[in-house]
Structures are given as C-alpha cells and as structure tokens.
C-alpha cells in the first residue's frame, strides 16, 4: 500500500495507521524517516527527493521508523 493515490490534503491519520496495521514495508514508492531531516541531512534529503522525482514518485513518511513496521 502507498498513499500516492490520495491527494496530500486528503491524507488522514487513518491512512497513516493503515500503513502500520498492514505492516507496509519500505519500497520504491515508500520511505520512512523516524525524524525530520536536519541541516546536516541536506544531502540525504536531496537524494531521497530526487530518487522519487526520477521514478514514478513516492511517499516519504516522517515520524514512523521502518522497524516499527
């Protein structure tokens, strides 16, 4: 499952909880980040964004760790 089919303004808590309940793993279209990017993480942020921009897009979910899934 991804959230790509849902417009950003329409994503609700239930959608995010469903990622956890369905144990949705990271994929080509989904990336989890436990915390927001810091100034020191600028390069990683740009890599993450450009990888989605150079493919079919994707979701970066900040505030959920991969190992929780």
N, CA, C and O of each residue as an XYZ file, in Angstrom:
276
protein
N       0.832     -1.178      0.000
C       0.000      0.000      0.000
C       0.881      1.248      0.000
O       1.897      1.294      0.694
N       0.502      2.234     -0.760
C       1.113      3.559     -0.696
C      -0.001      4.581     -0.575
O      -1.183      4.250     -0.672
N       0.383      5.792     -0.367
C      -0.597      6.867     -0.265
C      -0.627      7.704     -1.535
O      -1.272      8.751     -1.570
N       0.065      7.254     -2.579
C       0.204      8.043     -3.795
C      -1.133      8.355     -4.459
O      -1.257      9.375     -5.136
N      -2.118      7.509     -4.281
C      -3.419      7.710     -4.911
C      -4.290      8.718     -4.168
O      -5.362      9.087     -4.647
N      -3.825      9.168     -2.983
C      -4.590     10.104     -2.165
C      -3.933     11.485     -2.255
O      -2.741     11.607     -1.971
N      -4.669     12.515     -2.637
C      -4.086     13.866     -2.639
C      -3.589     14.228     -1.231
O      -4.231     13.880     -0.240
N      -2.474     14.910     -1.146
C      -1.850     15.225      0.139
C      -2.835     15.850      1.115
O      -2.850     15.483      2.290
N      -3.643     16.771      0.660
C      -4.579     17.463      1.555
C      -5.670     16.533      2.090
O      -6.374     16.886      3.035
N      -5.813     15.351      1.492
C      -6.849     14.409      1.920
C      -6.319     13.262      2.772
O      -7.101     12.419      3.210
N      -5.017     13.208      3.019
C      -4.451     12.140      3.857
C      -4.816     12.411      5.307
O      -4.626     13.514      5.819
N      -5.347     11.376      5.961
C      -5.755     11.497      7.354
C      -5.009     10.467      8.201
O      -4.355      9.568      7.673
N      -5.117     10.612      9.509
C      -4.438      9.709     10.448
C      -4.758      8.250     10.138
O      -3.877      7.395     10.223
N      -5.986      7.959      9.786
C      -6.391      6.584      9.478
C      -5.528      5.998      8.359
O      -5.165      4.822      8.402
N      -5.201      6.817      7.359
C      -4.363      6.342      6.251
C      -2.977      5.965      6.756
O      -2.435      4.934      6.359
N      -2.401      6.785      7.625
C      -1.077      6.501      8.176
C      -1.106      5.274      9.081
O      -0.198      4.444      9.042
N      -2.147      5.165      9.891
C      -2.280      3.995     10.766
C      -2.406      2.707      9.947
O      -1.929      1.653     10.366
N      -3.041      2.795      8.793
C      -3.199      1.597      7.974
C      -1.849      1.093      7.471
O      -1.671     -0.111      7.286
N      -0.888      2.007      7.247
C       0.458      1.571      6.860
C       1.071      0.695      7.943
O       1.719     -0.310      7.651
N       0.860      1.084      9.194
C       1.406      0.319     10.323
C       0.637     -0.986     10.496
O       1.238     -2.053     10.625
N      -0.688     -0.902     10.500
C      -1.513     -2.094     10.714
C      -1.300     -3.145      9.637
O      -1.337     -4.343      9.917
N      -1.077     -2.699      8.402
C      -0.857     -3.631      7.297
C       0.614     -4.002      7.154
O       0.990     -4.738      6.242
N       1.451     -3.484      8.071
C       2.893     -3.750      8.078
C       3.515     -3.478      6.717
O       4.271     -4.294      6.192
N       3.186     -2.317      6.150
C       3.679     -1.926      4.840
C       5.160     -1.577      4.930
O       5.538     -0.644      5.638
N       5.983     -2.312      4.227
C       7.430     -2.094      4.239
C       7.827     -0.997      3.268
O       7.064     -0.632      2.373
N       9.034     -0.476      3.458
C       9.568      0.487      2.512
C       9.683     -0.176      1.139
O       9.858     -1.389      1.024
N       9.581      0.645      0.122
C       9.639      0.130     -1.243
C      10.156      1.223     -2.163
O      10.635      2.260     -1.705
N      10.054      0.983     -3.462
C      10.435      2.010     -4.432
C       9.555      3.248     -4.308
O       9.935      4.328     -4.760
N       8.389      3.097     -3.702
C       7.423      4.184     -3.614
C       7.180      4.680     -2.192
O       6.376      5.588     -1.981
N       7.870      4.090     -1.216
C       7.597      4.435      0.178
C       8.885      4.441      0.990
O       9.665      3.489      0.952
N       9.093      5.517      1.717
C      10.286      5.674      2.561
C       9.826      6.177      3.922
O       9.021      7.104      4.004
N      10.331      5.573      4.987
C      10.025      6.017      6.346
C      11.227      6.737      6.935
O      12.369      6.332      6.715
N      10.972      7.801      7.682
C      12.012      8.524      8.411
C      11.521      8.719      9.838
O      10.421      9.229     10.048
N      12.317      8.323     10.815
C      11.913      8.450     12.213
C      11.816      9.910     12.635
O      10.922     10.285     13.394
N      12.731     10.726     12.143
C      12.736     12.153     12.476
C      12.904     12.963     11.206
O      13.317     12.439     10.171
N      12.585     14.231     11.290
C      12.707     15.098     10.128
C      14.179     15.294      9.763
O      15.069     15.046     10.577
N      14.416     15.731      8.562
C      15.777     15.967      8.096
C      16.354     17.192      8.808
O      15.662     18.195      8.983
N      17.608     17.109      9.212
C      18.296     18.255      9.805
C      19.100     18.966      8.715
O      19.157     18.507      7.574
N      19.703     20.061      9.070
C      20.554     20.777      8.108
C      21.696     19.888      7.634
O      22.114     19.970      6.479
N      22.199     19.042      8.521
C      23.292     18.135      8.175
C      22.839     17.030      7.223
O      23.660     16.418      6.540
N      21.552     16.780      7.181
C      20.996     15.724      6.329
C      20.568     16.235      4.959
O      19.861     15.536      4.232
N      20.982     17.426      4.605
C      20.548     18.029      3.340
C      20.837     17.120      2.147
O      19.998     16.975      1.258
N      22.020     16.508      2.126
C      22.383     15.634      1.006
C      21.463     14.412      0.946
O      21.023     14.019     -0.134
N      21.174     13.814      2.101
C      20.278     12.655      2.128
C      18.867     13.064      1.678
O      18.217     12.334      0.931
N      18.404     14.223      2.133
C      17.093     14.726      1.730
C      17.018     14.872      0.206
O      16.053     14.434     -0.420
N      18.042     15.491     -0.380
C      18.054     15.695     -1.822
C      18.116     14.367     -2.577
O      17.498     14.230     -3.633
N      18.850     13.394     -2.051
C      18.902     12.069     -2.677
C      17.532     11.394     -2.634
O      17.085     10.819     -3.627
N      16.869     11.467     -1.477
C      15.548     10.848     -1.343
C      14.545     11.488     -2.294
O      13.799     10.789     -2.980
N      14.531     12.805     -2.333
C      13.589     13.516     -3.196
C      13.886     13.243     -4.668
O      12.972     12.986     -5.452
N      15.161     13.299     -5.040
C      15.493     13.093     -6.463
C      15.235     11.659     -6.902
O      14.905     11.427     -8.065
N      15.376     10.691     -6.000
C      15.094      9.302     -6.393
C      13.617      9.129     -6.729
O      13.279      8.410     -7.669
N      12.733      9.779     -5.973
C      11.310      9.722     -6.301
C      11.012     10.533     -7.558
O      10.199     10.122     -8.384
N      11.667     11.680     -7.704
C      11.430     12.537     -8.869
C      11.886     11.859    -10.159
O      11.309     12.096    -11.221
N      12.909     11.025    -10.075
C      13.444     10.352    -11.254
C      12.765      9.014    -11.532
O      13.171      8.281    -12.433
N      11.734      8.702    -10.757
C      10.991      7.460    -10.981
C       9.512      7.817    -11.104
O       9.156      8.831    -11.704
N       8.681      6.994    -10.546
C       7.239      7.228    -10.649
C       6.681      7.955     -9.443
O       5.467      7.979     -9.240
N       7.554      8.551     -8.635
C       7.104      9.263     -7.441
C       7.090      8.363     -6.229
O       7.491      7.202     -6.300
N       6.631      8.899     -5.121
C       6.574      8.113     -3.903
C       6.239      8.972     -2.707
O       6.026     10.179     -2.824
N       6.196      8.329     -1.554
C       5.851      8.983     -0.299
C       7.009      8.864      0.679
O       7.596      7.792      0.827
N       7.335      9.958      1.343
C       8.263      9.942      2.468
C       7.426     10.242      3.705
O       6.842     11.319      3.824
N       7.372      9.294      4.613
C       6.575      9.440      5.829
C       7.540      9.733      6.982
O       8.355      8.886      7.348
N       7.442     10.917      7.538
C       8.312     11.323      8.639
C       7.578     11.110      9.953
O       6.432     11.530     10.112
N       8.248     10.453     10.895
C       7.672     10.184     12.204
C       7.381      8.718     12.442
O       6.881      8.355     13.507
N       7.682      7.870     11.480
C       7.497      6.420     11.612
C       8.826      5.754     11.269
O       9.418      6.031     10.226
N       9.286      4.876     12.152
C      10.532      4.156     11.883
C      10.221      2.861     11.136
O       9.191      2.228     11.369
N      11.107      2.485     10.255
C      10.941      1.247      9.492
C      10.791      0.040     10.410
O       9.973     -0.836     10.132
N      11.560     -0.029     11.499
C      11.498     -1.229     12.345
C      10.181     -1.342     13.088
O       9.889     -2.403     13.639
N       9.369     -0.286     13.126
C       8.047     -0.379     13.731
C       7.096     -1.147     12.822
O       6.073     -1.663     13.273
N       7.436     -1.218     11.561
C       6.534     -1.815     10.585
C       6.696     -3.307     10.524
O       6.008     -3.971      9.749
